Amino acid sequence: MTEEDRLSPKTTPDLFGHEEAENTLLETYNSGRMHHAWLITGPRGIGKATLAYRFARFLLKHGKPGGEDEGDSLFGDALPSVEPDNLYVSPEDPVFRRVASGGHGDLMVIEREFDDKKNRFKGQIGVDRVRGVGSFLSKTSAEGGWRVVVIDAADEMNRNSANAVLKVLEEPPEQAVLLLLAHNPGRLLPTIRSRCRTLVLNSLSDEVIVDLMAKYAPDSSAEDAIGLAKLSEGSFGRALSLHDEGGLDLHGELIDLLSTLPQLDVEALHKLGDKMARAGADDAFRTLGDLLRWWLGRLISQGARAKTSGLGLSAEEDALMVRVLQSGNLDTLMDVWGKIGLLFDQAQSGNLDRKQAVLNSFLALEGALKR
């Protein structure tokens, strides 16, 4: 198994920090009154997909509660009749392996398609991706148990695909479960939300993320793990991405440059712009944009609450953020935040030079501050 596979939700056997949500699913299963649709919400990278695949594997392995399907699996395994007390399925289990490989006949996964021409995932899940959900769920289970559909993520469906899923939710088939993941459930049709039982996953604590970094990124130091936990704001997926893309070093460069405000160091700004414009710097450019928007967005949100401590990763960064708040106003800074997002998006779509996007972003922030 490759490192990438090991960290994929499809191949991750363990779940950390969401015991309450797991217990809710388990209790519902053991009660014999399983809801037909679950909406699993929360920020990106906190474990929604990991929980969904963990529950899907559990259902596909155990079948109906109370032993109705026990011993009736494809491999003739005699399953225990006692109530399970967790959703864990061993990576050595045939069900785990078939889910990981995409070869389980009773599991359907709906995701955005990859656009080979543009070398990126499409922005939405189209109706062609979900058109077969109804017929899949209405068929008899291939192995006599549950049929499961995972939609990752449901808030990325367009209106036609959302309406197609809604029809299934209105007349749910027997022995079928839909697991809908949503980063922003407010984008979903209210009629879809009303037909699902919602599980809200909270952001992970810094302590959990530090433990996960030690497990999945053992090359990161304890100090780096703490910094990544703060930058990730409760998302292990984001912490891991920042680790892989040199996010802490980029954050340091970002703070060094911002520290020269209210009049930026022009030479340092051009040096950063040249670095982002180099061939092969796509990931670094995207990460820099994410960090700049995160930094400014955190400053604005905390400033609106009159919070002036614990804003950054250090006391020096706290002082910088307070100085920026005192030199500008929240409305102007909010406008700059939106402009920065637009500039980086234009550059990533190829409509703007990457160096120019960096220059314009930092100069816009400089212009918003009183000299």
N, C-alpha and C positions, 0 to 999 in steps of 0.2 A: 504494500500500500504506500503510495507516495505521500509526502508531507502535505501536499494540497488536499488529497483525499482524506487524510487523517483529520483535517480541520473542517471538512465539509459537514453541514448538518446531517446529510444522508449517512455519514459514516462515523459520526461522533456518538459514542454510546452513553456518555455521561452528561448530566445537566447540573449546573450549579447556580444557586441563588434564587431559584424559583420553586421552592418546595411547596409553597401554598398552592400554586397553580397546579402542580403535579398531583397533589393530594385531592384537589377538587375533581380532576379528571378520574382519578382512581376510585374515589368514593361514588361518583356517578356510575361508573362501570360496575362496581360491586353491587350497587343498588338494583341493577337490572333495568333501570329507567334511563338509558343513555339518550341524551339529546342528539338529534340528527345533524346539527350544524353548530360549529364552534367558531367564534371570531376571536382570534388571538392577536392582541394589539400591544403596542409599545414602540419605543424608539428602535431604529435600525441597530442591528448588531448586538442585541441583548440576549438572544437565545430563542426567539419565536419559532424559527424554522427547526432548531434543534429539538424543542419541545414537541412540535408537530410530528416530526419523523419518529421521535421516541414513542409517542402515543400511537402512531400508525403501526409501527412494528409490534407494539404490545397487542393491539387489537387483532392484527393478522396472525399473531402467534397463538393467542388465547381463545379467540372466538367468543361465543356467548359466555356470560358469567354463570357460575353454578354447575359447570361441567357438562353443559348440553352438547358442546362440540369437542370435548376432550377425547383424545385418541382418534380424532377424525381428520387429522391434518394430512397433507400430501405425503408426508414421510412416515405416517403411522405412529408418530410419537405419542406416548401415553403421557398426557399432561396432568399435573397434580390437581386435585379437587379442592384444595384449600384456597381461600381468597388470597390473591397476590397482594403484597403490601408495598409494591413500587412498580414503576413502569419499565424497569431495566430489562433489556434483552441482550444477551451476550453477543459480542461480535463473531463468535464461533458458531452461532445458531444459523441454520440454513435460511430462516426468514430474514435475519439481519443481512446476510450476504446478498440475498436476492433483491431486497429493498435498495441496498447500496449500489448494486449494479443496474438497477432499473428494470429488473426482470421478474418482478412479482406480478402475477396476473390479476390480483385484486387491489392493486394500488395504481392510481392515476395521478400524475403530477402536472400541474398547469403553471408554466412560467413564461416570462417574456422570451421571444425568439431572438437568436443572435443574428445580426445583420452582417453577413460576410463582406459585403461591398464596403460598408462603412466601418467595419471592424469594431462594432459595439452592439450592445443589446438595444432592441427597439424600445421606444419610450412607453409603449402601452401593450397590454395583452389584448389581441384582437379576437373577434368573435370566432374565427376559425379554430382558435386554440381551445375554446370551451364548448364548441358545438356538440362534441361527443360525450359530454359529462352525463347528460340525462340517460342516454342509451347504455352507457357503461354501468351506471348505478342500478338500472332497472333489470339488468341481467342477473342470472343466478351466479352466486359466488363460485369462482373456479375451484375453491378449496373448502366450500361449505361453511365459511365464516362471514366476516365482514367484507364489504367493499368500501374502500377509503379513497377520497379525493383530497389532495393538498393543493391549494391555490396560493402561490407565493409570487407576488402579493396581490390581494384582492383589490386594493385601492389603486392598482395599476391597470385595471380593466377599463376599456372604453365603455361607452353607454350600451352598445349592442351586446358586448360580451357580458356586461353586468345584468342586462335584462334576461339573457339566456340562463345565467345562473339563478336568477330570481325565480324563473319558472320551475326549476328543480326544487328550490326551497319551498315553494308553495305546495307542492305535492311530493314530499320526500318519500323515496322508496324504503321498503323494509330492509333492515340489516345493512344500512348504509350510513356513512358518516362523512360530512364535508368539514375540512379544517381550513378556514380562511384566515390568512395572515394579513395584517394591515399595519403599515407604519403610521398612516394618517387616516383613521376610520371615518373622519368627517367627510372624506371624499366619496364614501360609499353611499349608495342609495339608502335612504331611511328604511325602505321596505326590506332591504337585505339585512340591515342591522337589527331590525325588529324580529326577524325570524331566526336569529342566531343567539346562542348563549355566549356572552362575552367574558373573556379572560384577559385582564389587563396585567401585563408584565411590567414591573417597575424596573428602573435603571439599577444596575448592579452597584454594590458598594465598592469603594476603592480597595478594600481588603480582599474582596472576591476577585477583582480584576488582577490584583497583584499575585494572588495565588494561581490564577489561570495563566498569567504570563510565565510564572515559574514552571508550570506544567507544559505549556505549548510553545514557549519561546525561551528555553533555558539559557540562551546566549545573552539575554538581557540582564543587566545588573539589577539589584534590588532598588537602587536609586532611580535607575531608568524606568523600572516598572511603576514606581510611585508617580513619577512625572507623567508617564503615559496614561495612568489611571485618571489623573486630574484632567489631562487634555481630552480624554475620551468621554468624560461626563457619564459614566455608567454603561458604556457600550464596549464590550470586549472585542467585538468585530472591528470597531474603530481603533481601539488600542493596538490590536494586532496589525492592522493596515499601516498605522503610523510607525510602528516598529519596523515593518518590512520596507517602508518607503523613506526611512531616515527622518521621520517627523520631528523627533526631538532636536536634531541638528538644525532643521529648517525653522523650527520654533525659536531656537536661539538666534539665528540670523534675523528673523523677523523682529524680535524684541530689540536686538542691537540697533537695527535701523529705526524702529519706532522711537527708540530712546533719544534720537536726535531731534525729535519734534520739539517745538512747533516749526522749526526750519530744518527740513530733512538734509542729510548728508548726500548731496547730489552724486558724488563719485561712488559712494556705497550703493546708492539706488540703481545707478546704471550697471554696476558690477552684478547686482542681483538680477537685473533684467537680462543681461547677457547670459548669465548662467541658466535662466529659465528658457531662453530661446534656443539653446543648443539642441542638436539632434539627440533623441533618446531621453529627453528631460520631461516627457509628457506626464509621467507619474509625479515627479517632483513639482511640476507646475500646478497640477490639480491639487496636490497636497498643500502647497503654499496658499492657493486660493481658499481652500477649506479652512486652513488655520487662520488666515486673515479675517475671513467672515466670522469664524467662531470667536476670535478674540474681540472683534468689534461688537458682535452680537451679545457676547457675555457682558461686555462693558456697558452696553445700552440697557440690557435687562436688569443688571444689578444696580446700575445708576438710577434707574427708575424707582428702585426700592430703597434708595439712599444708602446702599451698602457700600462701604469703602474699604473693607478688609477681606482677605481671602479671595480676591478676584483672580489673581494669577498664580504662577507656580512658585513665586518667591516674594519676599518683602519689596525688593526692588521693582518687580513687575507690578505689584500692587500700587506702589507709588506712581509709576508711570501711568497706569490706568486712571488713577485719581486725577493726575495732572491733565490728562486728555479730557476727562469729564469736566474739569473746571475751565478748560480753555474753549470748549464748544458747548453746544446745547443738544439735547436729546433728539429733537426733531431734525436738525441738520445732520447729526451723526447717523440717524436712521436713513436719511436720503443717501448718504455716502455708502452705507451698508448695502442698500439696494443697487446702487451704481456699480459697486465692486462685483457683486454677483453677476450683473449683466455683462461686465467687461470680461470676466473670466469665462463665462459661458460662451460669449462670442469668439473668444480665442480658441476654446476647445472645439468649437464647431468649424474652425478654419476661416472665420470671417474677420479676424483681427490678429495682428502680429502679437506673439506672446510677450515680447519685451514691451511693446506699447501698452499692452493690458496691465503689466506690472507698473510701469511708469504712471499711467493715468490713474490707477487705483490709489497709489500712495500719494500722488499729488492732489487727488480729490480729498483725501483725508487731511493733508496739510492745509489745503485751502479752507477747510471747515473750522480750523482753529484760529483763535485770536492770537495775533502776534504780540 
